[in-house]
Every structure is written in C-alpha cells, then in structure tokens.
Amino acid sequence: MFEEPQKRLVSHLKQNGYIKSLSVENAFIKIPRELFVPLDLKQSAYVDTPLQIGKGQTISAPHMVAIMSETLDLHTGLHVLEIGSGSGYHAAITASIVGEKGHVYTIERIETLAQMAKENISRAKIANVTVIIGDGSEGLPKYAPYDRIYITCAAPRTPPPLFDQLKNMGKLLVPEGDMICTLMLYEKHGKKFQKRNFGGCAFVPLLGKYGHQK
Ligand code: SAM
C-alpha cells in the first residue's frame, strides 16, 4: 500500500541531492516510515515534511534525516549516540546503516515518547537500537565513547559533555541555535575539533541541563 509513495519519496530525495550514497538509500527503502507516524497521519508518511507525534514533538522531515545521515558519513560497525528519540524513525535509519555490527543508543526525555519509540522500533524488527529515558543534553556516559553523536533538536550551543564522549576521529552533528538553527559538524582530532557549517535548518528545542530554558 505504501510501496509507491515510498519509492517516490526516495527518488525525490535522490534527485534533490539529499540522498547521495547507496547505504542511505537502502536504509530509506528498508525502514517503513508509516510504522513511526500516528495512525491518523499514515497517509502523509511519505510526504517530505515533519509530522506531529504528540507532546508537542515531531518526527523529522525525511530530507533532514537524509542530510544528517550523509553528513555523519555513517557506515557499518559504528557505535552511535542519538539525542532526541522522538518516534524512533531516525534511530531506525541510522541502525539500518550501521548494521548488526554497529549499535545506536538513543535518549529521549519524554517517557511516553521513549516508550513509543521502543514499540515502533520493535515493530520494525530492528534489534541494534537501545532507547533510554533521560536528559540527553548531558550525553550518555555509560556507553561512551561513540564514533558518532547527533542531536535531533536545536541546542543553544553544543553541550560540553558531548565533546568528551566522542572517540578520536569521531563526528558530532548539532543543530545550534533557536528553532531556526545552523547544522554544525565537529570532527575530533586529538584535543582539537575541526568545525564545519552545513547550513540552516529548523528544529524543536533541546531542553535539559545544557539545553534551552522552558
Ligand atoms: N529523531 C526523531 C524522530 O525520528 O522521530 C525526531 C526527534 S524530535 C524533532 C526531537 C526530540 O528531542 C523530541 O522528542 C524531544 O522530546 C527530544 N528532546 C528534547 N530535549 C531533549 C533532551 N534534553 N534529552 C533527550 N531528548 C530531548
């Protein structure tokens, strides 16, 4: 039922240069976005737009998930931290790219959303994701260090603990700013970080210790 709209979305993402690699394309083909959106929005699952998932939060637009996946240069075997699980869709895409030898830890501050993400991920039969409830602005020291860390909401600045929780040569991707923000990529080289700007974006705010005040 969703096969044609899903194919059309993938082709739109490729034609517009959001999907560049085969690994990201395969993940978008493999993971059914309709399993991650509320029942009444299933007809819009393959429209390239964010959708409401409850508690004032959204599942990110597919093009943003594609941009972030390509920018992070994800590949098999990586150990990844995602901050902001939401529906679990973005974590599922990442998990599909890093494969069975890799793992995704995703942390969500709203308990009901974390529970929903867990259920969605399990319904999609994905085994290499662990959903944790907590304040991701402090990272997740328990499973650090990570090859990749990314935040799926807008941070006033990159939370300092994340720099320590990244492996050497690792990549950290953060939308920095208010709702209208800038996608910043940090690459760790010993004690130094190379910083690159990947352009404007829009996200719900990161809350918590190193986030925006409510
Ligand atoms: N990646 C998600 C998906 O595929 O559905 C979309 C994430 S949504 C745009 C951002 C999420 O970040 C929201 O669910 C929000 O509750 C969560 N969030 C905000 N501040 C947080 C924090 N300090 N720790 C963990 N999650 C946080």
Residues whose N, C-alpha, C, O or C-beta is under 5 A from the ligand:
A	BS01	SAM	Q57 T58 I59 S60 I83 G84 S85 G86 S87 G88 Y89 H90 I107 E108 R109 I110 L113 G134 D135 G136 S137 T152 C153 V204 P205 L206 L207 G208 G211
